[in-house]
Amino acid sequence: MTQAARQRYRKRTDALVTAVQLRLDTPGLVYQKWGAEQRCKAGDWLIDNDGDIYTVSDESFRATYREVAAGRYRKTASVWAVAAEVAGTLSTQEGQTSYAAGDYLVSNDVQGNDSYAVGKARFEMLYARMTPGDDA
């Protein structure tokens, strides 16, 4: 991702997730998703994003989500994203994610850290582009 090509987005306010923290004495979980093996550890969060199930590290979750009702969370932090020109693979905190041309490469900070990929249709349904005057 080139920094100049990234645009700032915010998740739509009606796009809530259901989440539970993995507060168990466990070495974590290993699962298959996004074309590769994913891993989470004790303390990470299990997310149900309208039927799309995945995990998010505790550090990332706490920095980007806020509870709005018991077990229901809204992503309040903005993200930076760019549409991929070609298919590829992206390293995430949980593992590897394969993406197609046109999918969005998303990061939780402007430098491109804490990145993940989201399919084009899903991203455009869940996120709205921010303008320079929008609050962070």
A tleap script that builds the chain and sets N, CA, C and O, in Angstrom:
source leaprc.protein.ff14SB
mol = sequence {
  NMET THR GLN ALA ALA ARG GLN ARG TYR ARG
  LYS ARG THR ASP ALA LEU VAL THR ALA VAL
  GLN LEU ARG LEU ASP THR PRO GLY LEU VAL
  TYR GLN LYS TRP GLY ALA GLU GLN ARG CYS
  LYS ALA GLY ASP TRP LEU ILE ASP ASN ASP
  GLY ASP ILE TYR THR VAL SER ASP GLU SER
  PHE ARG ALA THR TYR ARG GLU VAL ALA ALA
  GLY ARG TYR ARG LYS THR ALA SER VAL TRP
  ALA VAL ALA ALA GLU VAL ALA GLY THR LEU
  SER THR GLN GLU GLY GLN THR SER TYR ALA
  ALA GLY ASP TYR LEU VAL SER ASN ASP VAL
  GLN GLY ASN ASP SER TYR ALA VAL GLY LYS
  ALA ARG PHE GLU MET LEU TYR ALA ARG MET
  THR PRO GLY ASP ASP CALA
}
set mol.1.N position { 0.846 -1.183 0.000 }
set mol.1.CA position { 0.000 0.000 0.000 }
set mol.1.C position { 0.884 1.236 0.000 }
set mol.1.O position { 1.825 1.327 0.789 }
set mol.2.N position { 0.600 2.152 -0.846 }
set mol.2.CA position { 1.326 3.403 -0.801 }
set mol.2.C position { 0.539 4.386 0.033 }
set mol.2.O position { -0.685 4.468 -0.071 }
set mol.3.N position { 1.250 5.131 0.861 }
set mol.3.CA position { 0.594 6.043 1.781 }
set mol.3.C position { -0.222 7.090 1.041 }
set mol.3.O position { -1.307 7.451 1.496 }
set mol.4.N position { 0.272 7.589 -0.091 }
set mol.4.CA position { -0.423 8.636 -0.835 }
set mol.4.C position { -1.770 8.152 -1.368 }
set mol.4.O position { -2.697 8.950 -1.507 }
set mol.5.N position { -1.891 6.869 -1.665 }
set mol.5.CA position { -3.117 6.347 -2.256 }
set mol.5.C position { -4.195 6.050 -1.211 }
set mol.5.O position { -5.371 5.936 -1.557 }
set mol.6.N position { -3.811 5.924 0.056 }
set mol.6.CA position { -4.789 5.597 1.100 }
set mol.6.C position { -5.749 6.754 1.330 }
set mol.6.O position { -5.375 7.924 1.263 }
set mol.7.N position { -6.989 6.394 1.601 }
set mol.7.CA position { -8.018 7.366 1.972 }
set mol.7.C position { -8.515 6.992 3.358 }
set mol.7.O position { -8.444 5.833 3.766 }
set mol.8.N position { -9.016 7.981 4.072 }
set mol.8.CA position { -9.502 7.764 5.429 }
set mol.8.C position { -10.997 7.450 5.397 }
set mol.8.O position { -11.766 8.103 4.692 }
set mol.9.N position { -11.398 6.430 6.179 }
set mol.9.CA position { -12.782 5.974 6.243 }
set mol.9.C position { -13.195 5.795 7.692 }
set mol.9.O position { -12.358 5.655 8.583 }
set mol.10.N position { -14.505 5.801 7.908 }
set mol.10.CA position { -15.074 5.485 9.220 }
set mol.10.C position { -16.159 4.440 8.993 }
set mol.10.O position { -16.904 4.492 8.015 }
set mol.11.N position { -16.228 3.488 9.924 }
set mol.11.CA position { -17.270 2.473 9.839 }
set mol.11.C position { -18.627 3.140 10.092 }
set mol.11.O position { -18.744 4.000 10.965 }
set mol.12.N position { -19.624 2.750 9.347 }
set mol.12.CA position { -20.962 3.325 9.504 }
set mol.12.C position { -21.472 3.056 10.922 }
set mol.12.O position { -21.201 1.996 11.486 }
set mol.13.N position { -22.201 4.001 11.496 }
set mol.13.CA position { -22.613 3.909 12.897 }
set mol.13.C position { -23.569 2.756 13.171 }
set mol.13.O position { -23.667 2.299 14.310 }
set mol.14.N position { -24.272 2.278 12.154 }
set mol.14.CA position { -25.198 1.162 12.365 }
set mol.14.C position { -24.523 -0.197 12.179 }
set mol.14.O position { -25.188 -1.228 12.287 }
set mol.15.N position { -23.227 -0.219 11.904 }
set mol.15.CA position { -22.497 -1.469 11.677 }
set mol.15.C position { -21.889 -1.953 12.991 }
set mol.15.O position { -20.710 -1.724 13.259 }
set mol.16.N position { -22.699 -2.622 13.807 }
set mol.16.CA position { -22.241 -3.141 15.095 }
set mol.16.C position { -21.766 -4.581 14.948 }
set mol.16.O position { -22.175 -5.297 14.034 }
set mol.17.N position { -20.894 -4.989 15.867 }
set mol.17.CA position { -20.455 -6.381 15.927 }
set mol.17.C position { -20.800 -6.933 17.301 }
set mol.17.O position { -20.970 -6.186 18.264 }
set mol.18.N position { -20.899 -8.244 17.372 }
set mol.18.CA position { -21.013 -8.936 18.642 }
set mol.18.C position { -19.618 -9.481 18.942 }
set mol.18.O position { -18.976 -10.069 18.072 }
set mol.19.N position { -19.153 -9.282 20.177 }
set mol.19.CA position { -17.795 -9.711 20.505 }
set mol.19.C position { -17.723 -10.263 21.918 }
set mol.19.O position { -18.446 -9.832 22.817 }
set mol.20.N position { -16.834 -11.225 22.088 }
set mol.20.CA position { -16.553 -11.781 23.407 }
set mol.20.C position { -15.045 -11.976 23.506 }
set mol.20.O position { -14.401 -12.443 22.567 }
set mol.21.N position { -14.499 -11.612 24.651 }
set mol.21.CA position { -13.072 -11.770 24.864 }
set mol.21.C position { -12.767 -13.204 25.266 }
set mol.21.O position { -13.478 -13.799 26.076 }
set mol.22.N position { -11.704 -13.750 24.691 }
set mol.22.CA position { -11.279 -15.118 24.984 }
set mol.22.C position { -10.513 -15.109 26.307 }
set mol.22.O position { -9.283 -15.113 26.331 }
set mol.23.N position { -11.276 -15.095 27.415 }
set mol.23.CA position { -10.694 -15.061 28.767 }
set mol.23.C position { -10.638 -16.473 29.324 }
set mol.23.O position { -11.330 -16.812 30.284 }
set mol.24.N position { -9.811 -17.273 28.710 }
set mol.24.CA position { -9.631 -18.659 29.122 }
set mol.24.C position { -8.150 -18.948 29.279 }
set mol.24.O position { -7.315 -18.313 28.636 }
set mol.25.N position { -7.824 -19.907 30.136 }
set mol.25.CA position { -6.443 -20.362 30.258 }
set mol.25.C position { -6.200 -21.284 29.067 }
set mol.25.O position { -6.471 -22.482 29.133 }
set mol.26.N position { -5.686 -20.713 27.982 }
set mol.26.CA position { -5.521 -21.446 26.735 }
set mol.26.C position { -4.303 -20.926 25.983 }
set mol.26.O position { -3.948 -19.753 26.101 }
set mol.27.N position { -3.671 -21.789 25.220 }
set mol.27.CA position { -2.581 -21.298 24.370 }
set mol.27.C position { -3.127 -20.540 23.146 }
set mol.27.O position { -2.362 -19.960 22.376 }
set mol.28.N position { -4.454 -20.554 22.980 }
set mol.28.CA position { -5.077 -19.863 21.864 }
set mol.28.C position { -5.782 -20.805 20.912 }
set mol.28.O position { -5.953 -21.991 21.194 }
set mol.29.N position { -6.181 -20.262 19.794 }
set mol.29.CA position { -6.900 -21.018 18.771 }
set mol.29.C position { -6.182 -20.885 17.436 }
set mol.29.O position { -5.542 -19.873 17.149 }
set mol.30.N position { -6.306 -21.928 16.632 }
set mol.30.CA position { -5.801 -21.910 15.263 }
set mol.30.C position { -6.981 -22.245 14.381 }
set mol.30.O position { -7.680 -23.226 14.634 }
set mol.31.N position { -7.224 -21.436 13.332 }
set mol.31.CA position { -8.349 -21.681 12.444 }
set mol.31.C position { -8.001 -21.264 11.016 }
set mol.31.O position { -7.044 -20.524 10.788 }
set mol.32.N position { -8.784 -21.743 10.071 }
set mol.32.CA position { -8.583 -21.434 8.653 }
set mol.32.C position { -9.550 -20.339 8.222 }
set mol.32.O position { -10.757 -20.454 8.437 }
set mol.33.N position { -9.027 -19.280 7.616 }
set mol.33.CA position { -9.865 -18.202 7.096 }
set mol.33.C position { -9.016 -17.360 6.161 }
set mol.33.O position { -7.797 -17.297 6.319 }
set mol.34.N position { -9.632 -16.724 5.209 }
set mol.34.CA position { -8.969 -15.810 4.278 }
set mol.34.C position { -7.831 -16.493 3.517 }
set mol.34.O position { -6.851 -15.848 3.144 }
set mol.35.N position { -7.967 -17.806 3.289 }
set mol.35.CA position { -6.991 -18.539 2.493 }
set mol.35.C position { -5.741 -18.966 3.241 }
set mol.35.O position { -4.773 -19.396 2.614 }
set mol.36.N position { -5.733 -18.859 4.580 }
set mol.36.CA position { -4.537 -19.235 5.331 }
set mol.36.C position { -4.898 -19.558 6.780 }
set mol.36.O position { -6.033 -19.363 7.213 }
set mol.37.N position { -3.911 -20.054 7.514 }
set mol.37.CA position { -4.075 -20.350 8.931 }
set mol.37.C position { -4.025 -19.049 9.733 }
set mol.37.O position { -3.144 -18.213 9.534 }
set mol.38.N position { -4.988 -18.897 10.639 }
set mol.38.CA position { -5.057 -17.729 11.513 }
set mol.38.C position { -4.854 -18.182 12.950 }
set mol.38.O position { -5.160 -19.322 13.298 }
set mol.39.N position { -4.340 -17.290 13.779 }
set mol.39.CA position { -4.088 -17.616 15.182 }
set mol.39.C position { -4.593 -16.501 16.082 }
set mol.39.O position { -4.528 -15.323 15.731 }
set mol.40.N position { -5.092 -16.887 17.239 }
set mol.40.CA position { -5.416 -15.915 18.280 }
set mol.40.C position { -4.924 -16.479 19.604 }
set mol.40.O position { -4.663 -17.676 19.729 }
set mol.41.N position { -4.803 -15.608 20.577 }
set mol.41.CA position { -4.288 -16.019 21.874 }
set mol.41.C position { -5.272 -15.636 22.972 }
set mol.41.O position { -6.224 -14.893 22.733 }
set mol.42.N position { -5.039 -16.139 24.159 }
set mol.42.CA position { -5.868 -15.770 25.304 }
set mol.42.C position { -5.892 -14.248 25.414 }
set mol.42.O position { -4.859 -13.591 25.289 }
set mol.43.N position { -7.083 -13.696 25.649 }
set mol.43.CA position { -7.244 -12.248 25.760 }
set mol.43.C position { -7.709 -11.588 24.474 }
set mol.43.O position { -8.226 -10.471 24.514 }
set mol.44.N position { -7.538 -12.251 23.329 }
set mol.44.CA position { -8.021 -11.701 22.062 }
set mol.44.C position { -9.546 -11.773 22.022 }
set mol.44.O position { -10.163 -12.372 22.903 }
set mol.45.N position { -10.142 -11.176 21.021 }
set mol.45.CA position { -11.595 -11.078 20.908 }
set mol.45.C position { -12.107 -11.911 19.741 }
set mol.45.O position { -11.527 -11.891 18.656 }
set mol.46.N position { -13.199 -12.645 19.968 }
set mol.46.CA position { -13.914 -13.391 18.930 }
set mol.46.C position { -15.050 -12.492 18.464 }
set mol.46.O position { -15.896 -12.092 19.264 }
set mol.47.N position { -15.073 -12.174 17.174 }
set mol.47.CA position { -16.007 -11.211 16.598 }
set mol.47.C position { -17.008 -11.907 15.680 }
set mol.47.O position { -16.643 -12.779 14.893 }
set mol.48.N position { -18.276 -11.509 15.793 }
set mol.48.CA position { -19.320 -11.884 14.829 }
set mol.48.C position { -19.757 -10.587 14.165 }
set mol.48.O position { -20.499 -9.795 14.745 }
set mol.49.N position { -19.285 -10.385 12.943 }
set mol.49.CA position { -19.570 -9.176 12.174 }
set mol.49.C position { -20.625 -9.526 11.128 }
set mol.49.O position { -20.313 -9.742 9.957 }
set mol.50.N position { -21.882 -9.578 11.575 }
set mol.50.CA position { -22.995 -9.917 10.685 }
set mol.50.C position { -22.761 -11.249 9.972 }
set mol.50.O position { -22.955 -11.368 8.763 }
set mol.51.N position { -22.333 -12.259 10.762 }
set mol.51.CA position { -22.124 -13.601 10.219 }
set mol.51.C position { -20.700 -13.878 9.778 }
set mol.51.O position { -20.356 -15.036 9.539 }
set mol.52.N position { -19.867 -12.867 9.663 }
set mol.52.CA position { -18.454 -13.052 9.343 }
set mol.52.C position { -17.720 -13.174 10.675 }
set mol.52.O position { -17.634 -12.203 11.427 }
set mol.53.N position { -17.191 -14.358 10.971 }
set mol.53.CA position { -16.585 -14.652 12.267 }
set mol.53.C position { -15.071 -14.627 12.138 }
set mol.53.O position { -14.509 -15.247 11.236 }
set mol.54.N position { -14.409 -13.907 13.045 }
set mol.54.CA position { -12.950 -13.811 13.043 }
set mol.54.C position { -12.483 -13.337 14.409 }
set mol.54.O position { -13.306 -13.053 15.280 }
set mol.55.N position { -11.181 -13.248 14.604 }
set mol.55.CA position { -10.624 -12.777 15.866 }
set mol.55.C position { -9.857 -11.476 15.647 }
set mol.55.O position { -9.392 -11.181 14.546 }
set mol.56.N position { -9.738 -10.709 16.731 }
set mol.56.CA position { -8.990 -9.453 16.731 }
set mol.56.C position { -8.153 -9.434 18.003 }
set mol.56.O position { -8.635 -9.815 19.069 }
set mol.57.N position { -6.904 -8.993 17.898 }
set mol.57.CA position { -6.042 -8.927 19.076 }
set mol.57.C position { -6.649 -7.977 20.102 }
set mol.57.O position { -7.354 -7.033 19.748 }
set mol.58.N position { -6.368 -8.237 21.367 }
set mol.58.CA position { -6.888 -7.393 22.437 }
set mol.58.C position { -6.431 -5.945 22.259 }
set mol.58.O position { -7.236 -5.025 22.408 }
set mol.59.N position { -5.177 -5.735 21.950 }
set mol.59.CA position { -4.637 -4.382 21.786 }
set mol.59.C position { -5.371 -3.627 20.675 }
set mol.59.O position { -5.765 -2.475 20.861 }
set mol.60.N position { -5.553 -4.265 19.538 }
set mol.60.CA position { -6.237 -3.620 18.420 }
set mol.60.C position { -7.708 -3.382 18.744 }
set mol.60.O position { -8.240 -2.312 18.449 }
set mol.61.N position { -8.370 -4.364 19.346 }
set mol.61.CA position { -9.787 -4.234 19.672 }
set mol.61.C position { -10.026 -3.068 20.625 }
set mol.61.O position { -10.905 -2.238 20.393 }
set mol.62.N position { -9.247 -3.012 21.688 }
set mol.62.CA position { -9.421 -1.945 22.685 }
set mol.62.C position { -9.134 -0.556 22.105 }
set mol.62.O position { -9.720 0.433 22.546 }
set mol.63.N position { -8.248 -0.481 21.132 }
set mol.63.CA position { -7.898 0.805 20.528 }
set mol.63.C position { -8.930 1.278 19.512 }
set mol.63.O position { -8.975 2.465 19.188 }
set mol.64.N position { -9.759 0.368 19.002 }
set mol.64.CA position { -10.624 0.744 17.877 }
set mol.64.C position { -12.120 0.551 18.100 }
set mol.64.O position { -12.916 1.096 17.335 }
set mol.65.N position { -12.530 -0.202 19.113 }
set mol.65.CA position { -13.948 -0.483 19.358 }
set mol.65.C position { -14.407 0.082 20.698 }
set mol.65.O position { -13.612 0.235 21.625 }
set mol.66.N position { -15.704 0.392 20.789 }
set mol.66.CA position { -16.338 0.829 22.035 }
set mol.66.C position { -17.638 0.060 22.218 }
set mol.66.O position { -18.385 -0.153 21.263 }
set mol.67.N position { -17.902 -0.357 23.463 }
set mol.67.CA position { -19.129 -1.093 23.770 }
set mol.67.C position { -20.321 -0.145 23.755 }
set mol.67.O position { -20.268 0.936 24.341 }
set mol.68.N position { -21.408 -0.557 23.076 }
set mol.68.CA position { -22.632 0.251 23.016 }
set mol.68.C position { -23.796 -0.438 23.723 }
set mol.68.O position { -24.788 0.211 24.055 }
set mol.69.N position { -23.688 -1.733 23.955 }
set mol.69.CA position { -24.660 -2.530 24.703 }
set mol.69.C position { -23.928 -3.816 25.087 }
set mol.69.O position { -22.850 -4.102 24.566 }
set mol.70.N position { -24.513 -4.581 25.989 }
set mol.70.CA position { -23.852 -5.805 26.446 }
set mol.70.C position { -23.465 -6.691 25.258 }
set mol.70.O position { -24.331 -7.187 24.537 }
set mol.71.N position { -22.166 -6.883 25.062 }
set mol.71.CA position { -21.676 -7.740 23.993 }
set mol.71.C position { -21.723 -7.139 22.597 }
set mol.71.O position { -21.338 -7.803 21.635 }
set mol.72.N position { -22.183 -5.900 22.462 }
set mol.72.CA position { -22.303 -5.248 21.150 }
set mol.72.C position { -21.338 -4.062 21.106 }
set mol.72.O position { -21.277 -3.257 22.034 }
set mol.73.N position { -20.588 -3.975 20.010 }
set mol.73.CA position { -19.535 -2.977 19.892 }
set mol.73.C position { -19.611 -2.260 18.547 }
set mol.73.O position { -20.076 -2.805 17.546 }
set mol.74.N position { -19.136 -1.021 18.566 }
set mol.74.CA position { -19.042 -0.203 17.347 }
set mol.74.C position { -17.574 0.155 17.151 }
set mol.74.O position { -16.889 0.541 18.098 }
set mol.75.N position { -17.098 0.024 15.920 }
set mol.75.CA position { -15.739 0.466 15.621 }
set mol.75.C position { -15.775 1.980 15.523 }
set mol.75.O position { -16.420 2.532 14.632 }
set mol.76.N position { -15.089 2.650 16.429 }
set mol.76.CA position { -15.134 4.110 16.491 }
set mol.76.C position { -13.890 4.757 15.881 }
set mol.76.O position { -13.925 5.937 15.531 }
set mol.77.N position { -12.813 4.021 15.749 }
set mol.77.CA position { -11.592 4.569 15.170 }
set mol.77.C position { -11.697 4.590 13.649 }
set mol.77.O position { -12.275 3.684 13.049 }
set mol.78.N position { -11.146 5.611 13.037 }
set mol.78.CA position { -11.103 5.653 11.585 }
set mol.78.C position { -10.040 4.684 11.081 }
set mol.78.O position { -9.159 4.264 11.831 }
set mol.79.N position { -10.134 4.337 9.804 }
set mol.79.CA position { -9.168 3.457 9.155 }
set mol.79.C position { -8.676 4.139 7.878 }
set mol.79.O position { -9.277 5.099 7.396 }
set mol.80.N position { -7.584 3.628 7.350 }
set mol.80.CA position { -7.063 4.095 6.067 }
set mol.80.C position { -7.107 2.920 5.117 }
set mol.80.O position { -6.720 1.809 5.480 }
set mol.81.N position { -7.583 3.158 3.888 }
set mol.81.CA position { -7.776 2.051 2.959 }
set mol.81.C position { -7.496 2.480 1.527 }
set mol.81.O position { -7.572 3.657 1.175 }
set mol.82.N position { -7.170 1.480 0.718 }
set mol.82.CA position { -6.967 1.675 -0.716 }
set mol.82.C position { -7.413 0.391 -1.412 }
set mol.82.O position { -7.226 -0.705 -0.884 }
set mol.83.N position { -7.998 0.531 -2.587 }
set mol.83.CA position { -8.394 -0.644 -3.370 }
set mol.83.C position { -7.142 -1.279 -3.966 }
set mol.83.O position { -6.291 -0.586 -4.524 }
set mol.84.N position { -7.038 -2.592 -3.846 }
set mol.84.CA position { -5.892 -3.322 -4.395 }
set mol.84.C position { -5.971 -3.330 -5.923 }
set mol.84.O position { -7.027 -3.596 -6.497 }
set mol.85.N position { -4.863 -3.041 -6.562 }
set mol.85.CA position { -4.822 -3.064 -8.026 }
set mol.85.C position { -4.695 -4.477 -8.566 }
set mol.85.O position { -5.202 -4.780 -9.647 }
set mol.86.N position { -4.020 -5.347 -7.817 }
set mol.86.CA position { -3.836 -6.746 -8.214 }
set mol.86.C position { -4.078 -7.632 -6.995 }
set mol.86.O position { -4.013 -7.167 -5.857 }
set mol.87.N position { -4.355 -8.904 -7.240 }
set mol.87.CA position { -4.538 -9.865 -6.152 }
set mol.87.C position { -3.217 -10.072 -5.419 }
set mol.87.O position { -2.141 -9.874 -5.983 }
set mol.88.N position { -3.319 -10.472 -4.160 }
set mol.88.CA position { -2.110 -10.717 -3.393 }
set mol.88.C position { -2.400 -11.288 -2.032 }
set mol.88.O position { -3.498 -11.780 -1.772 }
set mol.89.N position { -1.409 -11.222 -1.159 }
set mol.89.CA position { -1.513 -11.708 0.210 }
set mol.89.C position { -0.970 -10.638 1.141 }
set mol.89.O position { 0.028 -9.982 0.839 }
set mol.90.N position { -1.628 -10.470 2.263 }
set mol.90.CA position { -1.275 -9.457 3.248 }
set mol.90.C position { -1.008 -10.128 4.588 }
set mol.90.O position { -1.779 -10.992 5.006 }
set mol.91.N position { 0.062 -9.750 5.265 }
set mol.91.CA position { 0.331 -10.249 6.613 }
set mol.91.C position { -0.505 -9.453 7.602 }
set mol.91.O position { -0.535 -8.224 7.550 }
set mol.92.N position { -1.188 -10.159 8.507 }
set mol.92.CA position { -1.999 -9.537 9.549 }
set mol.92.C position { -1.473 -9.986 10.905 }
set mol.92.O position { -0.556 -10.805 10.976 }
set mol.93.N position { -2.046 -9.456 11.981 }
set mol.93.CA position { -1.650 -9.884 13.320 }
set mol.93.C position { -2.020 -11.340 13.567 }
set mol.93.O position { -1.394 -12.012 14.387 }
set mol.94.N position { -3.028 -11.826 12.864 }
set mol.94.CA position { -3.515 -13.189 13.082 }
set mol.94.C position { -2.918 -14.202 12.111 }
set mol.94.O position { -2.958 -15.400 12.390 }
set mol.95.N position { -2.373 -13.766 10.993 }
set mol.95.CA position { -1.830 -14.686 9.995 }
set mol.95.C position { -1.689 -14.006 8.643 }
set mol.95.O position { -1.192 -12.883 8.556 }
set mol.96.N position { -2.124 -14.678 7.597 }
set mol.96.CA position { -2.080 -14.167 6.229 }
set mol.96.C position { -3.499 -14.042 5.689 }
set mol.96.O position { -4.371 -14.841 6.032 }
set mol.97.N position { -3.729 -13.044 4.848 }
set mol.97.CA position { -5.028 -12.862 4.211 }
set mol.97.C position { -4.819 -12.728 2.712 }
set mol.97.O position { -4.042 -11.886 2.262 }
set mol.98.N position { -5.505 -13.548 1.947 }
set mol.98.CA position { -5.486 -13.421 0.490 }
set mol.98.C position { -6.585 -12.458 0.070 }
set mol.98.O position { -7.656 -12.431 0.676 }
set mol.99.N position { -6.323 -11.665 -0.967 }
set mol.99.CA position { -7.312 -10.711 -1.457 }
set mol.99.C position { -7.272 -10.676 -2.974 }
set mol.99.O position { -6.279 -11.055 -3.595 }
set mol.100.N position { -8.372 -10.212 -3.558 }
set mol.100.CA position { -8.500 -10.099 -5.010 }
set mol.100.C position { -8.306 -8.643 -5.433 }
set mol.100.O position { -8.409 -7.733 -4.611 }
set mol.101.N position { -8.032 -8.435 -6.689 }
set mol.101.CA position { -7.974 -7.073 -7.224 }
set mol.101.C position { -9.315 -6.404 -6.953 }
set mol.101.O position { -10.361 -7.016 -7.171 }
set mol.102.N position { -9.306 -5.169 -6.484 }
set mol.102.CA position { -10.529 -4.446 -6.165 }
set mol.102.C position { -10.913 -4.516 -4.702 }
set mol.102.O position { -11.639 -3.648 -4.219 }
set mol.103.N position { -10.437 -5.545 -3.966 }
set mol.103.CA position { -10.681 -5.605 -2.520 }
set mol.103.C position { -9.933 -4.446 -1.869 }
set mol.103.O position { -9.005 -3.890 -2.455 }
set mol.104.N position { -10.336 -4.094 -0.676 }
set mol.104.CA position { -9.690 -2.985 0.026 }
set mol.104.C position { -8.634 -3.497 0.989 }
set mol.104.O position { -8.858 -4.455 1.729 }
set mol.105.N position { -7.472 -2.840 0.970 }
set mol.105.CA position { -6.404 -3.085 1.927 }
set mol.105.C position { -6.555 -2.001 2.984 }
set mol.105.O position { -6.410 -0.813 2.696 }
set mol.106.N position { -6.844 -2.417 4.201 }
set mol.106.CA position { -7.254 -1.519 5.272 }
set mol.106.C position { -6.221 -1.571 6.393 }
set mol.106.O position { -5.674 -2.631 6.696 }
set mol.107.N position { -5.961 -0.416 7.006 }
set mol.107.CA position { -5.078 -0.392 8.173 }
set mol.107.C position { -5.693 0.496 9.244 }
set mol.107.O position { -6.436 1.433 8.952 }
set mol.108.N position { -5.364 0.179 10.487 }
set mol.108.CA position { -5.894 0.942 11.614 }
set mol.108.C position { -5.066 2.185 11.921 }
set mol.108.O position { -5.387 2.928 12.848 }
set mol.109.N position { -4.002 2.420 11.148 }
set mol.109.CA position { -3.256 3.673 11.286 }
set mol.109.C position { -2.732 4.106 9.923 }
set mol.109.O position { -2.649 3.312 8.987 }
set mol.110.N position { -2.385 5.373 9.838 }
set mol.110.CA position { -1.993 5.962 8.557 }
set mol.110.C position { -0.694 5.365 8.014 }
set mol.110.O position { -0.459 5.409 6.807 }
set mol.111.N position { 0.148 4.812 8.880 }
set mol.111.CA position { 1.403 4.221 8.424 }
set mol.111.C position { 1.210 2.846 7.783 }
set mol.111.O position { 2.147 2.307 7.195 }
set mol.112.N position { 0.017 2.277 7.888 }
set mol.112.CA position { -0.247 0.970 7.290 }
set mol.112.C position { -0.062 -0.192 8.238 }
set mol.112.O position { -0.054 -1.346 7.809 }
set mol.113.N position { 0.086 0.092 9.527 }
set mol.113.CA position { 0.221 -0.985 10.515 }
set mol.113.C position { -1.147 -1.552 10.865 }
set mol.113.O position { -2.176 -0.934 10.590 }
set mol.114.N position { -1.151 -2.745 11.480 }
set mol.114.CA position { -2.393 -3.401 11.893 }
set mol.114.C position { -3.341 -3.492 10.696 }
set mol.114.O position { -4.468 -2.999 10.742 }
set mol.115.N position { -2.862 -4.131 9.626 }
set mol.115.CA position { -3.585 -4.187 8.350 }
set mol.115.C position { -4.397 -5.457 8.179 }
set mol.115.O position { -4.135 -6.480 8.812 }
set mol.116.N position { -5.396 -5.362 7.299 }
set mol.116.CA position { -6.231 -6.495 6.924 }
set mol.116.C position { -6.892 -6.169 5.594 }
set mol.116.O position { -6.842 -5.026 5.140 }
set mol.117.N position { -7.505 -7.151 4.971 }
set mol.117.CA position { -8.180 -6.948 3.686 }
set mol.117.C position { -9.674 -7.176 3.858 }
set mol.117.O position { -10.102 -8.015 4.651 }
set mol.118.N position { -10.463 -6.413 3.097 }
set mol.118.CA position { -11.924 -6.543 3.122 }
set mol.118.C position { -12.398 -6.562 1.670 }
set mol.118.O position { -11.957 -5.751 0.856 }
set mol.119.N position { -13.296 -7.491 1.353 }
set mol.119.CA position { -13.869 -7.559 0.009 }
set mol.119.C position { -14.523 -6.237 -0.377 }
set mol.119.O position { -15.080 -5.541 0.472 }
set mol.120.N position { -14.452 -5.899 -1.651 }
set mol.120.CA position { -14.953 -4.618 -2.161 }
set mol.120.C position { -16.394 -4.334 -1.754 }
set mol.120.O position { -16.668 -3.278 -1.183 }
set mol.121.N position { -17.318 -5.245 -2.032 }
set mol.121.CA position { -18.740 -5.012 -1.742 }
set mol.121.C position { -18.972 -4.839 -0.242 }
set mol.121.O position { -19.727 -3.960 0.175 }
set mol.122.N position { -18.331 -5.667 0.558 }
set mol.122.CA position { -18.506 -5.582 2.013 }
set mol.122.C position { -17.925 -4.271 2.553 }
set mol.122.O position { -18.545 -3.612 3.388 }
set mol.123.N position { -16.742 -3.900 2.078 }
set mol.123.CA position { -16.131 -2.655 2.546 }
set mol.123.C position { -17.022 -1.463 2.212 }
set mol.123.O position { -17.259 -0.610 3.068 }
set mol.124.N position { -17.513 -1.396 0.993 }
set mol.124.CA position { -18.332 -0.264 0.573 }
set mol.124.C position { -19.677 -0.220 1.296 }
set mol.124.O position { -20.278 0.848 1.417 }
set mol.125.N position { -20.155 -1.370 1.779 }
set mol.125.CA position { -21.382 -1.419 2.563 }
set mol.125.C position { -21.135 -0.942 3.999 }
set mol.125.O position { -21.998 -0.294 4.591 }
set mol.126.N position { -19.959 -1.260 4.564 }
set mol.126.CA position { -19.683 -0.999 5.976 }
set mol.126.C position { -18.992 0.327 6.268 }
set mol.126.O position { -19.089 0.829 7.388 }
set mol.127.N position { -18.301 0.905 5.296 }
set mol.127.CA position { -17.468 2.078 5.555 }
set mol.127.C position { -17.882 3.265 4.685 }
set mol.127.O position { -18.377 3.097 3.571 }
set mol.128.N position { -17.669 4.463 5.220 }
set mol.128.CA position { -17.918 5.712 4.493 }
set mol.128.C position { -16.622 6.524 4.478 }
set mol.128.O position { -15.937 6.638 5.494 }
set mol.129.N position { -16.304 7.075 3.333 }
set mol.129.CA position { -15.076 7.881 3.202 }
set mol.129.C position { -15.215 9.171 4.002 }
set mol.129.O position { -16.262 9.817 3.982 }
set mol.130.N position { -14.157 9.534 4.698 }
set mol.130.CA position { -14.149 10.765 5.492 }
set mol.130.C position { -13.564 11.893 4.658 }
set mol.130.O position { -12.739 11.664 3.773 }
set mol.131.N position { -13.997 13.102 4.947 }
set mol.131.CA position { -13.442 14.283 4.287 }
set mol.131.C position { -12.498 14.969 5.271 }
set mol.131.O position { -12.580 14.708 6.472 }
set mol.132.N position { -11.606 15.836 4.798 }
set mol.132.CA position { -10.614 16.449 5.684 }
set mol.132.C position { -11.199 17.123 6.931 }
set mol.132.O position { -10.508 17.175 7.949 }
set mol.133.N position { -12.415 17.635 6.910 }
set mol.133.CA position { -12.992 18.298 8.077 }
set mol.133.C position { -13.637 17.372 9.095 }
set mol.133.O position { -14.019 17.819 10.176 }
set mol.134.N position { -13.768 16.069 8.766 }
set mol.134.CA position { -14.387 15.119 9.691 }
set mol.134.C position { -13.506 14.910 10.918 }
set mol.134.O position { -12.280 14.929 10.819 }
set mol.135.N position { -14.133 14.710 12.070 }
set mol.135.CA position { -13.395 14.433 13.305 }
set mol.135.C position { -12.774 13.060 13.251 }
set mol.135.O position { -13.250 12.188 12.524 }
set mol.136.N position { -11.715 12.857 14.012 }
set mol.136.CA position { -11.025 11.561 14.089 }
set mol.136.C position { -11.844 10.561 14.858 }
set mol.136.O position { -11.424 9.416 15.025 }
savepdb mol mol.pdb
quit
